[in-house]
Amino acid sequence: MLTAETVGSILHFDGDGLPVTSLYARVEPGGNHRDLHTRVSSMLDEIRPLAKDETVEHEDRISVRDDIARIREALGEEQWHPGAIAIFACSGHGLYAEIPLPLPVRDRVIVDTVPFSRPMLAVLEEYDRSCVAVVDEASARLWELYQDEMQELAEVSDPKLRKTNYAAGMAEDRVSNKADELRKRHYRHVTRQLSDLLTADGYDLLIVGGHEYEVPDFVQQLPRDLRMRVAGTFSIDPSAMPLAELRNSATAIVDRYELGRDRQLVAETLERAATGGMAALGLPDCLWAGSVRGIQTLLVQDGAQAPGVVCDESGWLARSGSNCPLCGKITRSTPNIIDELVQAVVDEGGSIRHVRAQTQLSDAMTAAELRFPLPPQPTDGHPPLP
């Protein structure tokens, strides 16, 4: 399972100057292993000269050579799911990690002193990581929910008032006050645990479950920064909690939250475009914005496809055109220009959001928040002004 620890180990890896091999490969549905093996082998051949280059330090050459061997070995054993696989290796410093990605990325291999993590982060930031807390008056269990998979993080247990206190003849109001005090103390304990988790691991959302009569009290006592992250609550008996029921309840809340956020993002972007702000609406304008590296955030209707052309020299993207108006080179046809646009935005450090909700984006297919006002598009074979 992909976890924050796995991603964090890549982002914070320090190889003391040794080269790190970062390889990304699309994994097509249907298990076309021959094509995958051919593409990965071809990428490994690209970096093989580094393992033989006498101008490179001996230790660096050995590390790259071992990286190639380790990745080739993994390729023979691969059982990767459709989407993409990101592999990070630095054999000289003990790093080897395979990160499954739920969306396809551009095939590439890069050897540098730090992991090339930008494509991985661009994909992963589309998926919210949620902390799920199931709480009652004296116990709590905390879970991570990510891409429909759940992993238990921690368990909290605190004292509670026992029935013997009633039998001992305590006054009813004293019993009630003592119970309230213990419950609030427990809630504060759980809150501290949640604060530590959300601060250290950067969870996007907080989901709270428990008895219907207890959950509102717990949520109400959360500090404002945690309450702002609560995506929803659900009712469940903490003492009898099937994992499937827990996952289904939490996943339904995440789905509702993400659909609502999609609608809000689209509405804000469309309003910005309508008022002449820094936004582009529709595939032609977004392709031009991608061509000039002007997209900060790209919104794509989930499943949208359209043919188009690409200039591999200048990066020009368009629906049609046999020659690039920027450099004059012959363009390359592609069955889905939207995928090319997504990869171009990722390469320039922009973010992507695939919108599943039905909005006005269903017709426009794409919209974008821009980094700067776009220059005029080329017309009549003339390039745009700088």
PyMOL commands that set and color helices and strands:
alter all, ss='L'
color gray80, all
select helices_A, chain A and resi 4-11+33-51+58-77+91-93+118-124+163-167+172-201+215-221+224-227+243-274+283-291+337-347+361-364
alter helices_A, ss='H'
color red, helices_A
select strands_A, chain A and resi 20-27+83-90+95-101+108-112+130-135+139-146+149-157+205-210+230-235+279-281+295-301+308-310+317-318+332-334+351-355+366-370
alter strands_A, ss='S'
color yellow, strands_A
deselect
rebuild
show_as cartoon
